[in-house]
Amino acid sequence: MSDPGIDLSAIRLPAPNPPTQPDEQTQQEQQDLDRTHRRALIRGTEQDIDERKKYANRVFWLICFWLAAVFLLLIAEGLGSILRFNLGERVTLAVIGSTTINVLGIFYIVAHYLFPNR
């Protein structure tokens, strides 16, 4: 008994269960993706190393110039009677103290940036 208004051929069977193991093309795509990911990690690490070298060099020269400027300031203070240069005792102590703290602080920051705890 079939109803002339119903088309039974339009009814589809349920799809079979998907395979539990990836096929060869899927495995190849996964390997390519893993390889690309590893290359990106290596490139990122190389870039980090290059940037760290660059900024460590810049900070090194900044500290060298900073200390040289303080040294010249102290030489000028020592030759104050000849150069007609005179800083007060408090100013001299402040320059020496602040420079020491700043240099140690910059060194600490750069050292932790170059050698992070991983």
C-alpha positions as CSV (number, residue, x, y, z in Angstrom):
1,M,0.0,0.0,0.0
2,S,1.7,3.0,-1.1
3,D,0.4,6.5,-1.0
4,P,0.8,8.2,-4.4
5,G,1.7,11.6,-2.7
6,I,4.8,10.3,-0.8
7,D,8.1,9.8,-2.5
8,L,10.0,7.2,-0.4
9,S,13.1,7.4,-2.6
10,A,13.9,10.9,-1.0
11,I,14.5,9.2,2.4
12,R,18.2,8.6,2.9
13,L,19.9,6.1,5.1
14,P,21.9,7.5,8.1
15,A,25.5,8.2,7.3
16,P,28.0,5.5,8.4
17,N,30.1,6.2,11.4
18,P,33.2,8.2,10.7
19,P,36.5,6.4,10.8
20,T,38.4,6.3,14.1
21,Q,41.8,6.7,12.4
22,P,42.6,9.7,10.2
23,D,43.2,8.9,6.6
24,E,46.6,9.5,4.8
25,Q,45.7,13.0,3.6
26,T,44.6,14.1,7.0
27,Q,47.8,12.7,8.6
28,Q,49.9,14.6,6.0
29,E,48.0,17.8,6.7
30,Q,48.6,17.3,10.4
31,Q,52.3,16.8,9.9
32,D,52.5,19.9,7.7
33,L,50.7,21.9,10.4
34,D,53.0,20.6,13.1
35,R,56.1,21.4,11.0
36,T,54.9,24.9,10.3
37,H,54.1,25.4,14.0
38,R,57.7,24.3,15.0
39,R,59.2,26.6,12.3
40,A,57.2,29.6,13.7
41,L,58.4,28.8,17.2
42,I,62.0,28.7,16.1
43,R,61.6,31.9,14.1
44,G,60.1,33.6,17.2
45,T,62.8,32.4,19.5
46,E,65.5,33.6,17.0
47,Q,63.8,37.0,16.8
48,D,63.7,37.2,20.7
49,I,67.4,36.4,20.8
50,D,68.2,39.1,18.3
51,E,66.1,41.7,20.0
52,R,67.6,40.8,23.4
53,K,71.1,41.2,22.0
54,K,70.1,44.6,20.5
55,Y,68.5,46.0,23.6
56,A,71.2,44.6,25.9
57,N,73.8,46.4,23.8
58,R,71.8,49.6,23.9
59,V,71.3,49.4,27.7
60,F,75.0,48.7,28.1
61,W,76.0,51.9,26.2
62,L,73.4,53.9,28.0
63,I,74.9,52.8,31.4
64,C,78.4,53.5,30.1
65,F,77.5,57.1,29.0
66,W,75.5,57.7,32.2
67,L,78.5,56.6,34.4
68,A,80.9,58.6,32.3
69,A,78.7,61.7,32.7
70,V,78.6,61.3,36.4
71,F,82.4,60.7,36.4
72,L,82.9,63.9,34.5
73,L,80.6,65.7,36.8
74,L,82.7,64.5,39.8
75,I,85.9,65.5,38.1
76,A,84.5,69.0,37.4
77,E,83.4,69.2,41.1
78,G,86.9,68.2,42.1
79,L,88.5,70.8,39.9
80,G,85.8,73.3,40.9
81,S,88.3,76.1,41.9
82,I,90.0,75.9,38.5
83,L,86.8,75.5,36.4
84,R,84.7,77.7,38.5
85,F,82.3,74.9,39.0
86,N,80.7,74.1,42.3
87,L,77.9,71.8,43.3
88,G,76.6,71.6,46.8
89,E,77.4,68.6,49.0
90,R,73.8,67.5,48.9
91,V,73.6,67.7,45.2
92,T,76.8,65.7,44.7
93,L,75.6,63.0,47.1
94,A,72.2,62.9,45.4
95,V,73.8,62.5,42.0
96,I,76.0,59.7,43.2
97,G,73.2,57.9,45.1
98,S,70.6,58.2,42.4
99,T,73.1,57.1,39.7
100,T,74.0,54.0,41.7
101,I,70.4,53.1,42.3
102,N,69.4,53.7,38.6
103,V,72.3,51.7,37.3
104,L,71.6,48.8,39.6
105,G,67.9,49.0,38.7
106,I,68.5,49.0,35.0
107,F,70.9,46.1,35.3
108,Y,68.3,44.1,37.3
109,I,65.6,44.7,34.7
110,V,67.8,43.8,31.8
111,A,69.2,40.7,33.5
112,H,65.7,39.5,34.2
113,Y,64.7,40.2,30.6
114,L,67.7,38.4,29.1
115,F,67.5,35.4,31.5
116,P,63.8,34.9,32.4
117,N,62.8,32.1,34.8
118,R,61.3,29.4,32.6
